Amino acid sequence: MTKSSAGRRPLPTSPFKPRAEAPRKHFAVGDRVTHDRYGLGRVIGVEGDDDIAVLVDFGSRQERITHPYTAMFKL
């Protein structure tokens, strides 16, 4: 008889542990942000209740940045 692996827990020392999800980033209108590609900016709009996308004014241009915000950080 074989056991299903669905009920097993990984060992604490296992290199194959499931990865924990990173906390979701939330932005509000007026937040100062930095983006790896566009530089410094200010959030001027937020789309949706779950921060699906944000509109950021980078001075010379406005960009719509969508979730996940891997290249954007709040200052």
C-alpha positions in Angstrom: 0.0 0.0 0.0 1.3 3.5 -0.8 0.6 6.7 1.0 -0.4 9.9 -0.8 2.1 12.7 -0.6 -0.7 15.2 -0.3 -0.9 14.8 3.5 2.8 15.0 4.1 4.6 17.9 5.6 8.1 18.8 4.4 10.9 18.3 6.8 12.3 21.5 8.4 15.6 20.9 6.8 14.2 20.0 3.3 15.5 22.2 0.4 12.1 21.6 -1.3 9.9 23.6 1.1 7.0 25.4 -0.4 7.8 29.1 -0.8 5.9 31.6 1.3 4.1 34.3 -0.7 5.5 37.8 -0.4 3.2 40.4 1.3 1.1 42.3 -1.3 2.2 45.9 -1.8 -0.5 48.6 -1.3 -0.2 52.1 -2.5 -2.4 55.2 -1.9 -2.8 58.5 -3.7 0.1 60.8 -2.7 2.6 58.1 -1.9 6.2 58.8 -3.0 7.6 55.8 -4.9 10.7 54.8 -6.7 10.7 52.5 -9.8 13.7 50.6 -11.1 13.1 51.8 -14.7 11.4 55.2 -14.3 12.9 56.6 -11.1 11.2 58.8 -8.5 7.5 59.5 -8.7 4.2 60.1 -6.9 1.0 58.0 -7.0 -1.8 60.0 -8.6 -4.4 57.2 -9.0 -5.3 53.7 -7.7 -7.4 51.3 -9.7 -9.7 48.8 -7.9 -10.1 48.0 -4.2 -7.2 45.5 -4.4 -4.7 47.8 -6.0 -4.9 46.2 -9.4 -2.9 49.0 -10.9 -1.6 52.5 -9.9 -1.0 55.6 -12.0 2.3 57.2 -11.2 3.5 60.7 -12.2 7.3 60.5 -12.8 7.6 64.1 -13.7 8.4 63.8 -17.4 5.8 61.0 -17.9 2.8 59.2 -16.3 2.8 55.5 -16.2 0.2 52.9 -15.3 2.0 50.2 -13.3 0.1 46.9 -12.8 0.3 44.3 -10.0 2.8 42.7 -9.1 4.8 45.8 -8.3 8.2 44.0 -8.3 10.2 47.0 -9.5 8.3 49.7 -7.5 8.9 50.5 -3.8 7.3 53.0 -1.4 9.6 55.6 0.1 
